[in-house]
Amino acid sequence: MEELICSVEFLKGGRELFARVSSEAGGVREYRAPTSDEVIDLVINDLQEEFESAPAA
């Protein structure tokens, strides 16, 4: 059985790239950066911390 653990949206607004991350544990949060590499790094770091600190199922 599959279960959605997070949702990630990438949006472009002007010169900035936005990422909107939503998860049950962390709620909804947004990240902004001038380049795709930077915003992706922010999302990766956030999700890695969240999943590493989550209790084992």
MODELLER restraints for C-alpha pairs under 7 A, 6 or more apart:
rsr = mdl.restraints
at = mdl.atoms
rsr.add(forms.Gaussian(group=physical.xy_distance, feature=features.Distance(at['CA:5:A'], at['CA:23:A']), mean=6.05, stdev=0.5))
rsr.add(forms.Gaussian(group=physical.xy_distance, feature=features.Distance(at['CA:5:A'], at['CA:24:A']), mean=6.96, stdev=0.5))
rsr.add(forms.Gaussian(group=physical.xy_distance, feature=features.Distance(at['CA:6:A'], at['CA:22:A']), mean=5.57, stdev=0.5))
rsr.add(forms.Gaussian(group=physical.xy_distance, feature=features.Distance(at['CA:6:A'], at['CA:23:A']), mean=4.39, stdev=0.5))
rsr.add(forms.Gaussian(group=physical.xy_distance, feature=features.Distance(at['CA:7:A'], at['CA:21:A']), mean=5.73, stdev=0.5))
rsr.add(forms.Gaussian(group=physical.xy_distance, feature=features.Distance(at['CA:7:A'], at['CA:22:A']), mean=5.12, stdev=0.5))
rsr.add(forms.Gaussian(group=physical.xy_distance, feature=features.Distance(at['CA:7:A'], at['CA:23:A']), mean=6.47, stdev=0.5))
rsr.add(forms.Gaussian(group=physical.xy_distance, feature=features.Distance(at['CA:8:A'], at['CA:19:A']), mean=6.81, stdev=0.5))
rsr.add(forms.Gaussian(group=physical.xy_distance, feature=features.Distance(at['CA:8:A'], at['CA:20:A']), mean=5.69, stdev=0.5))
rsr.add(forms.Gaussian(group=physical.xy_distance, feature=features.Distance(at['CA:8:A'], at['CA:21:A']), mean=4.58, stdev=0.5))
rsr.add(forms.Gaussian(group=physical.xy_distance, feature=features.Distance(at['CA:8:A'], at['CA:22:A']), mean=6.51, stdev=0.5))
rsr.add(forms.Gaussian(group=physical.xy_distance, feature=features.Distance(at['CA:9:A'], at['CA:19:A']), mean=5.52, stdev=0.5))
rsr.add(forms.Gaussian(group=physical.xy_distance, feature=features.Distance(at['CA:9:A'], at['CA:20:A']), mean=5.09, stdev=0.5))
rsr.add(forms.Gaussian(group=physical.xy_distance, feature=features.Distance(at['CA:9:A'], at['CA:21:A']), mean=6.55, stdev=0.5))
rsr.add(forms.Gaussian(group=physical.xy_distance, feature=features.Distance(at['CA:10:A'], at['CA:18:A']), mean=5.69, stdev=0.5))
rsr.add(forms.Gaussian(group=physical.xy_distance, feature=features.Distance(at['CA:10:A'], at['CA:19:A']), mean=4.53, stdev=0.5))
rsr.add(forms.Gaussian(group=physical.xy_distance, feature=features.Distance(at['CA:10:A'], at['CA:20:A']), mean=6.54, stdev=0.5))
rsr.add(forms.Gaussian(group=physical.xy_distance, feature=features.Distance(at['CA:11:A'], at['CA:17:A']), mean=5.86, stdev=0.5))
rsr.add(forms.Gaussian(group=physical.xy_distance, feature=features.Distance(at['CA:11:A'], at['CA:18:A']), mean=4.98, stdev=0.5))
rsr.add(forms.Gaussian(group=physical.xy_distance, feature=features.Distance(at['CA:11:A'], at['CA:19:A']), mean=6.22, stdev=0.5))
rsr.add(forms.Gaussian(group=physical.xy_distance, feature=features.Distance(at['CA:12:A'], at['CA:18:A']), mean=5.98, stdev=0.5))
rsr.add(forms.Gaussian(group=physical.xy_distance, feature=features.Distance(at['CA:15:A'], at['CA:34:A']), mean=6.35, stdev=0.5))
rsr.add(forms.Gaussian(group=physical.xy_distance, feature=features.Distance(at['CA:16:A'], at['CA:32:A']), mean=6.51, stdev=0.5))
rsr.add(forms.Gaussian(group=physical.xy_distance, feature=features.Distance(at['CA:16:A'], at['CA:33:A']), mean=5.70, stdev=0.5))
rsr.add(forms.Gaussian(group=physical.xy_distance, feature=features.Distance(at['CA:16:A'], at['CA:34:A']), mean=4.61, stdev=0.5))
rsr.add(forms.Gaussian(group=physical.xy_distance, feature=features.Distance(at['CA:16:A'], at['CA:35:A']), mean=6.96, stdev=0.5))
rsr.add(forms.Gaussian(group=physical.xy_distance, feature=features.Distance(at['CA:17:A'], at['CA:32:A']), mean=5.76, stdev=0.5))
rsr.add(forms.Gaussian(group=physical.xy_distance, feature=features.Distance(at['CA:17:A'], at['CA:33:A']), mean=5.60, stdev=0.5))
rsr.add(forms.Gaussian(group=physical.xy_distance, feature=features.Distance(at['CA:17:A'], at['CA:34:A']), mean=5.98, stdev=0.5))
rsr.add(forms.Gaussian(group=physical.xy_distance, feature=features.Distance(at['CA:17:A'], at['CA:35:A']), mean=6.42, stdev=0.5))
rsr.add(forms.Gaussian(group=physical.xy_distance, feature=features.Distance(at['CA:17:A'], at['CA:36:A']), mean=6.37, stdev=0.5))
rsr.add(forms.Gaussian(group=physical.xy_distance, feature=features.Distance(at['CA:17:A'], at['CA:39:A']), mean=6.86, stdev=0.5))
rsr.add(forms.Gaussian(group=physical.xy_distance, feature=features.Distance(at['CA:18:A'], at['CA:30:A']), mean=6.84, stdev=0.5))
rsr.add(forms.Gaussian(group=physical.xy_distance, feature=features.Distance(at['CA:18:A'], at['CA:31:A']), mean=5.62, stdev=0.5))
rsr.add(forms.Gaussian(group=physical.xy_distance, feature=features.Distance(at['CA:18:A'], at['CA:32:A']), mean=4.62, stdev=0.5))
rsr.add(forms.Gaussian(group=physical.xy_distance, feature=features.Distance(at['CA:18:A'], at['CA:33:A']), mean=6.76, stdev=0.5))
rsr.add(forms.Gaussian(group=physical.xy_distance, feature=features.Distance(at['CA:18:A'], at['CA:39:A']), mean=6.99, stdev=0.5))
rsr.add(forms.Gaussian(group=physical.xy_distance, feature=features.Distance(at['CA:19:A'], at['CA:30:A']), mean=5.55, stdev=0.5))
rsr.add(forms.Gaussian(group=physical.xy_distance, feature=features.Distance(at['CA:19:A'], at['CA:31:A']), mean=5.12, stdev=0.5))
rsr.add(forms.Gaussian(group=physical.xy_distance, feature=features.Distance(at['CA:19:A'], at['CA:32:A']), mean=6.53, stdev=0.5))
rsr.add(forms.Gaussian(group=physical.xy_distance, feature=features.Distance(at['CA:19:A'], at['CA:39:A']), mean=6.69, stdev=0.5))
rsr.add(forms.Gaussian(group=physical.xy_distance, feature=features.Distance(at['CA:20:A'], at['CA:28:A']), mean=6.99, stdev=0.5))
rsr.add(forms.Gaussian(group=physical.xy_distance, feature=features.Distance(at['CA:20:A'], at['CA:29:A']), mean=5.83, stdev=0.5))
rsr.add(forms.Gaussian(group=physical.xy_distance, feature=features.Distance(at['CA:20:A'], at['CA:30:A']), mean=4.48, stdev=0.5))
rsr.add(forms.Gaussian(group=physical.xy_distance, feature=features.Distance(at['CA:20:A'], at['CA:31:A']), mean=6.54, stdev=0.5))
rsr.add(forms.Gaussian(group=physical.xy_distance, feature=features.Distance(at['CA:21:A'], at['CA:28:A']), mean=5.65, stdev=0.5))
rsr.add(forms.Gaussian(group=physical.xy_distance, feature=features.Distance(at['CA:21:A'], at['CA:29:A']), mean=5.45, stdev=0.5))
rsr.add(forms.Gaussian(group=physical.xy_distance, feature=features.Distance(at['CA:21:A'], at['CA:30:A']), mean=6.28, stdev=0.5))
rsr.add(forms.Gaussian(group=physical.xy_distance, feature=features.Distance(at['CA:22:A'], at['CA:28:A']), mean=4.29, stdev=0.5))
rsr.add(forms.Gaussian(group=physical.xy_distance, feature=features.Distance(at['CA:22:A'], at['CA:29:A']), mean=6.54, stdev=0.5))
rsr.add(forms.Gaussian(group=physical.xy_distance, feature=features.Distance(at['CA:31:A'], at['CA:39:A']), mean=6.50, stdev=0.5))
rsr.add(forms.Gaussian(group=physical.xy_distance, feature=features.Distance(at['CA:32:A'], at['CA:39:A']), mean=6.14, stdev=0.5))
rsr.add(forms.Gaussian(group=physical.xy_distance, feature=features.Distance(at['CA:33:A'], at['CA:39:A']), mean=5.19, stdev=0.5))
